[in-house]
Amino acid sequence: MAIYNLGSINADLFYHVPHLPQAGETLAASSFTRGLGGKGANMSVAAARAGAHAVHIGAVGHDGHWAQERLMEFGVDTRHIAALPETPIGQAIIMVDQAGENSIVLLRGANHAIPQTTLAGALAEASPGDTLLMQNETLNQCKAAKMARDLDLYIAYAAAPFEAAAVTEVLPFLDFLILNEVEATQLEEATGQTPEQLGVPDVIITLGGKGARWLHKGKRQDFPAHVVTPVDTTGAGDTFTGYVLAARDRGLPMPQAIALAMRAAALMVTRQGTADVIPDLKEVTEARF
């Protein structure tokens, strides 16, 4: 099967700082790097590196051909990435402190200009049982979800960056929802419903260093995190999502898919960077924690 990912593509601009800056504070960065990122690109790379056929639906600007090439190098199907000559590629300015925590500023760029013809053309190739994956760094998620429902696809949504209205709009179409602990609280405050009451068959709440929780048909199962020393937490959640959905697409039961994704995320936080350092399936299965 295939995972069709309507997702962002960013140039990740990393600045390594002694601590995250306060309001009005100027800091000297110790180093700078540029890499491939965006929640969508990260998830596509993770799914591809986990063994899935990942088809990315997105857009880059006049300065983004390199990003499309990098996705291809990681095994992502890039035929449905539009090149927009008058729009810059999306950008993320990422400040990372010595403990591996980060602070991020986003420029949407081409991610908010993905042509609807690009979306329609990609989903026209999908087959029943394929997966549609979405995040909240692009537009037209609800339109895509409606199209996917008509095509009998498995619809997955990562509720980040969190906007209550955006999540609420797609909830009726979802088979799978993943969000972190803070986002789960925000969604409950916005809807008046606990994650168990949302009506989504599979809900995963990531809990950072505490692991993850899977909610399915009234049942709850917790998965402990592997103990590692974090270097950079950027992209760990995206890696987890891509691995879970790729494993499910390969036929693994959800508990096994989550366990594999926990290993991938643990390995990811020991690395500096985003899409460029997402581990492949061999690295994940052979890792020792």
C-alpha positions in Angstrom: 0.0 0.0 0.0 1.0 3.7 0.0 1.1 6.6 2.4 0.0 9.9 0.8 1.3 12.7 2.9 -0.1 16.2 2.4 2.7 18.0 4.2 5.0 20.9 4.6 8.6 21.1 3.3 10.9 23.5 5.0 14.5 24.7 5.0 15.5 24.1 8.7 17.9 26.8 9.9 19.6 25.6 13.1 21.2 28.0 15.5 22.9 26.4 18.5 22.7 28.6 21.6 23.7 28.3 25.3 20.1 28.7 26.3 16.8 29.6 24.7 16.6 33.4 24.5 14.3 35.5 26.7 12.3 38.5 25.5 14.7 41.2 24.5 17.8 39.1 24.9 20.5 38.8 22.2 22.5 35.6 22.1 25.6 34.5 20.1 25.1 31.2 18.4 27.9 28.7 18.6 27.1 27.1 15.2 24.7 27.2 12.2 23.5 24.5 9.9 20.8 24.2 7.2 18.8 21.0 6.7 15.7 19.5 5.2 12.7 19.8 7.5 9.0 20.6 7.9 6.7 18.3 9.8 5.4 16.9 6.5 8.9 16.2 5.0 10.0 14.7 8.3 7.1 12.3 8.3 7.5 11.3 4.7 11.2 10.6 5.2 10.4 8.6 8.4 7.8 6.6 6.6 10.1 5.9 3.7 13.0 4.9 5.9 10.6 2.6 7.8 9.9 0.7 4.6 6.7 2.3 3.3 5.9 3.7 -0.1 5.7 7.4 0.9 4.2 9.8 -1.6 4.6 13.4 -0.6 2.0 16.0 -1.7 3.4 19.5 -1.3 5.2 22.5 -2.8 8.5 24.2 -2.8 9.5 27.7 -3.9 12.0 29.0 -6.4 14.7 28.2 -3.8 13.6 24.7 -2.9 14.8 22.3 -5.7 17.5 21.0 -3.3 14.8 19.9 -0.8 13.0 17.9 -3.4 16.2 16.2 -4.4 16.9 15.4 -0.7 13.5 13.8 -0.4 14.2 11.7 -3.4 17.5 10.5 -2.0 15.6 9.3 1.1 13.2 7.2 -1.0 10.2 9.5 -1.0 8.0 9.7 -4.1 8.2 13.4 -5.1 6.1 13.4 -8.3 3.4 15.4 -6.6 5.5 18.3 -5.2 4.7 21.5 -7.1 7.5 24.0 -7.9 6.2 27.6 -7.4 8.5 30.1 -9.0 7.2 33.2 -7.1 7.0 31.8 -3.6 9.9 31.0 -1.2 10.3 27.6 0.4 8.9 27.3 3.9 11.5 28.0 6.6 12.0 27.1 10.2 14.4 29.1 12.4 15.3 26.6 15.1 17.2 27.6 18.2 18.6 24.5 20.1 20.0 24.8 23.7 22.6 22.7 25.4 20.0 20.4 26.8 18.5 19.6 23.4 15.4 21.7 23.9 14.3 24.0 21.0 12.3 27.1 20.1 11.0 27.4 16.5 9.8 30.3 14.3 8.0 29.3 11.0 7.7 30.9 7.6 4.9 29.2 5.8 6.0 30.0 2.3 5.1 27.5 -0.4 3.4 25.3 2.2 0.4 27.5 2.1 0.3 27.6 -1.7 0.0 23.9 -2.6 -2.2 23.9 -5.8 -5.5 22.0 -5.4 -4.7 20.3 -8.7 -1.6 18.8 -7.1 -3.6 17.4 -4.3 -6.3 16.0 -6.6 -3.8 14.5 -9.0 -2.0 12.7 -6.2 -5.1 11.2 -4.6 -6.4 10.2 -8.0 -3.7 7.5 -7.9 -4.6 6.2 -4.5 -6.3 2.9 -3.8 -8.7 1.8 -1.1 -6.8 1.0 2.1 -4.0 3.5 1.3 -3.2 6.1 4.0 -3.7 9.8 3.8 -1.5 11.6 6.4 -1.9 15.3 7.2 -0.5 17.9 9.6 -1.4 21.5 10.3 1.4 23.2 8.3 -0.5 23.3 5.0 -4.0 24.2 3.9 -6.9 22.2 2.6 -6.8 19.4 5.1 -10.6 19.2 5.3 -10.9 19.1 1.5 -8.3 16.3 1.4 -10.0 14.4 4.2 -13.3 14.5 2.3 -11.6 13.2 -0.9 -9.9 10.5 1.0 -13.1 9.4 2.7 -14.7 9.0 -0.7 -11.8 6.9 -1.8 -11.9 4.7 1.3 -8.5 5.7 2.6 -7.2 5.4 6.2 -7.1 9.0 7.3 -4.4 10.1 9.8 -3.8 13.5 11.3 -1.0 14.9 13.4 -2.5 17.9 15.3 0.5 20.2 15.1 1.1 23.0 15.1 -2.0 23.0 17.2 -5.1 25.0 16.2 -8.3 23.9 17.8 -10.5 25.0 14.9 -8.3 23.1 12.4 -8.4 19.9 14.4 -12.1 20.1 15.1 -12.9 20.5 11.4 -11.2 17.2 10.4 -12.2 15.1 13.4 -15.3 13.6 11.8 -13.1 12.1 9.0 -10.3 10.7 11.1 -9.2 7.1 11.7 -6.0 8.1 13.5 -5.1 11.1 15.6 -1.8 11.8 17.2 -1.0 14.7 19.5 1.2 15.5 22.4 0.1 15.9 26.0 -0.2 19.7 25.8 -2.2 19.5 22.6 -4.5 16.8 24.1 -5.3 19.2 26.9 -5.9 22.1 24.6 -8.2 20.0 22.4 -10.2 18.8 25.4 -10.6 22.4 26.5 -11.8 23.4 23.1 -14.2 20.5 22.5 -15.3 19.6 26.0 -14.4 16.0 25.2 -11.7 13.8 26.4 -9.5 12.0 23.8 -11.5 8.8 24.4 -14.8 10.7 23.6 -13.7 12.1 20.2 -14.9 9.1 18.2 -11.6 8.6 16.5 -10.7 4.8 16.4 -7.0 5.2 17.1 -5.7 8.1 19.2 -2.0 8.3 20.3 -0.8 10.8 22.9 2.9 11.3 23.0 4.3 12.0 26.5 7.9 13.0 25.8 10.3 11.3 28.1 7.4 9.4 29.7 6.5 7.5 26.5 3.2 7.3 24.7 -0.4 6.3 25.3 -2.7 4.5 22.8 -6.4 4.8 23.1 -8.5 2.3 21.1 -12.2 1.3 21.5 -12.3 2.4 25.2 -9.0 0.7 26.1 -5.8 2.4 27.1 -2.3 1.1 26.7 0.9 2.9 27.8 4.3 2.5 26.3 7.4 3.6 28.3 10.1 5.6 26.6 13.6 4.3 26.2 16.1 5.9 28.4 18.6 8.0 26.3 20.5 11.2 26.7 18.8 13.7 24.3 20.8 15.9 22.0 18.0 17.5 20.0 14.3 16.7 20.3 13.4 18.4 17.0 11.7 15.9 14.7 11.3 13.1 17.2 7.5 13.3 17.1 7.5 13.4 13.3 9.8 10.3 13.3 7.4 8.5 15.7 4.4 9.3 13.5 6.0 8.2 10.2 7.2 5.0 11.8 3.9 4.1 13.4 2.0 4.6 10.1 4.6 2.8 8.0 4.6 -0.2 10.4 0.8 -0.3 10.3 0.9 -0.1 6.5 3.1 -3.1 6.5 0.6 -5.1 8.5 2.0 -4.8 12.1 -0.6 -4.7 14.9 -0.8 -1.2 16.4 1.0 -2.2 19.7 4.0 -3.5 17.7 3.9 -0.4 15.4 4.1 1.9 18.5 6.9 -0.1 20.0 8.9 0.2 16.9 8.2 3.9 16.7 9.3 4.3 20.3 12.7 2.9 19.3 12.9 5.2 16.3 12.0 8.3 18.3 14.5 7.4 21.1 17.3 7.0 18.5 16.3 10.3 16.8 16.7 12.4 19.9 20.3 11.4 20.2 21.0 13.0 16.8 21.4 16.6 15.8 19.1 17.6 12.9 15.7 16.7 11.4 14.9 14.9 8.2 18.6 14.4 7.3 19.3 12.3 10.4 16.1 10.2 10.7 17.2 6.6 11.3 16.4 3.8 8.9 14.7 0.6 9.8 17.9 -1.4 10.1 19.3 1.2 12.6 16.1 1.2 14.6 15.9 -2.6 14.9 19.6 -3.0 15.8 19.7 -0.1 18.3 20.5 -1.0 21.9 19.0 1.0 24.7 
